[in-house]
Amino acid sequence: MIKVICVGKIKEKFYEGAINEYMKRLSRYTKIEILEIIDEANEEKALKIEGEKILNHIRDNDYVITLEIEGVKVSSLELAKLLNKTLVNTSNLVFVIGGSLGISDEVKNRSNFKLSFSELTFPHQLFRVILLEQLYRSFKIINNESYHK
């Protein structure tokens, strides 16, 4: 089971369409769910409150991968290996996409693996699509199916 915890809601229909398409594709390989955390308006308290809400959805036996600019950069093949290895050793994999202010230290401390897709900053809505596409690509690689080039 894969859970993606995201801060913020999808506002544009074109992102929604892409997310729905990748969720449908991924359902062939795994159970997957997306949990949206409402982003906090008060910037002074946002990280703390969002962090608490994120942690409320993480269980002790979950393997948590936070998406952070400071994290480890991997190729698509390496991500597929990490995904495959993790799903063999644990039944629950959680990805965390923070809000516009990032991820709280408490959530970072709970993370089992800090992953970076790039040093670039992406809109959070777009990044959700990018993550889902890479998860789909990983399952195609794991299953030796054509897609990855």
C-alpha positions in Angstrom: 0.0 0.0 0.0 1.3 3.4 -0.9 0.0 6.6 0.7 0.8 10.1 -0.5 0.3 12.8 2.0 0.2 16.3 0.5 -0.3 19.7 1.9 -2.8 21.7 -0.2 -5.5 20.9 -2.6 -5.5 20.6 -6.3 -7.1 23.6 -7.9 -6.6 23.2 -11.7 -8.6 20.7 -13.7 -5.6 19.7 -15.9 -3.6 18.6 -12.8 -6.6 16.7 -11.5 -6.9 14.9 -14.9 -3.3 13.9 -14.8 -3.5 12.7 -11.2 -6.6 10.7 -11.9 -4.9 9.0 -14.9 -1.8 8.0 -12.9 -3.9 6.8 -10.0 -5.8 4.6 -12.4 -2.6 3.3 -14.0 -1.0 2.6 -10.5 -4.1 0.7 -9.3 -2.9 -2.2 -11.5 0.1 -2.6 -9.3 -0.7 -1.4 -5.8 -3.3 0.1 -3.6 -2.7 3.8 -3.5 -4.3 6.7 -1.7 -3.8 10.4 -1.6 -4.5 12.3 1.6 -4.7 16.1 1.4 -3.8 18.2 4.4 -5.3 21.7 4.4 -2.5 24.3 4.1 -2.5 26.7 7.0 -3.0 30.4 6.4 -1.0 31.5 9.4 2.6 31.3 8.2 4.1 31.5 11.7 2.3 28.4 12.8 1.9 26.6 9.4 4.8 24.2 9.6 4.0 23.1 13.1 0.3 22.6 12.5 0.8 21.0 9.0 3.4 18.7 10.5 1.1 17.6 13.3 -1.6 16.8 10.8 0.8 14.8 8.6 2.1 12.8 11.6 -1.4 12.0 12.6 -1.7 10.0 9.4 1.6 8.1 9.8 1.7 4.8 11.8 4.7 3.4 13.6 5.3 0.6 11.0 5.0 2.9 8.0 8.1 3.5 5.9 8.2 7.3 5.3 9.8 9.0 2.4 9.8 12.8 2.6 10.3 14.8 -0.6 12.9 17.4 0.2 15.3 19.6 -1.8 18.1 18.5 0.6 17.3 14.8 0.1 19.1 12.1 -1.9 18.8 12.3 -5.7 18.2 9.0 -7.5 17.6 7.9 -11.0 14.3 6.3 -12.1 16.0 2.9 -12.0 17.3 3.6 -8.5 13.8 4.8 -7.4 12.3 1.5 -8.7 14.9 -0.5 -6.8 14.1 1.5 -3.6 10.4 1.1 -4.1 10.7 -2.7 -4.7 13.0 -3.3 -1.8 10.8 -1.2 0.6 7.6 -2.8 -0.5 9.1 -6.3 0.1 10.2 -5.3 3.6 7.2 -3.3 4.7 3.6 -3.2 3.6 3.0 0.5 4.1 5.0 3.1 2.2 4.2 6.8 2.8 5.4 9.7 0.6 5.1 13.2 2.1 4.9 16.4 0.0 5.1 19.4 2.1 3.4 22.8 1.7 4.8 26.0 0.4 6.9 26.5 3.5 8.3 22.9 3.3 8.1 20.1 5.9 8.4 20.5 9.7 11.5 19.2 11.5 9.2 16.7 13.3 8.1 15.1 10.0 11.7 15.2 8.7 12.9 13.4 11.9 10.2 10.7 11.3 11.3 10.2 7.7 13.1 6.9 6.9 14.4 8.3 3.6 14.8 11.9 2.3 14.3 12.0 -1.4 15.0 14.8 -3.8 13.8 14.9 -7.4 15.8 18.1 -8.1 17.2 21.3 -6.6 14.5 23.1 -8.6 11.3 24.3 -6.8 8.1 22.9 -8.3 4.5 23.9 -7.7 3.1 21.4 -5.2 0.2 20.5 -7.5 2.6 19.8 -10.4 4.9 17.8 -8.1 2.1 15.5 -7.1 1.8 14.6 -10.9 5.5 14.1 -11.2 5.7 11.8 -8.1 2.8 9.7 -9.4 4.3 9.4 -12.8 7.6 8.3 -11.3 5.8 5.7 -9.1 4.1 4.4 -12.3 7.4 4.3 -14.1 9.0 2.4 -11.2 6.3 -0.3 -11.3 6.8 -0.6 -15.0 10.5 -1.1 -14.5 10.0 -3.5 -11.6 7.7 -5.6 -13.8 9.9 -5.4 -16.9 7.2 -3.7 -18.9 7.9 -1.3 -21.7 7.5 2.4 -20.8 10.8 3.4 -19.3 13.4 4.5 -21.9 
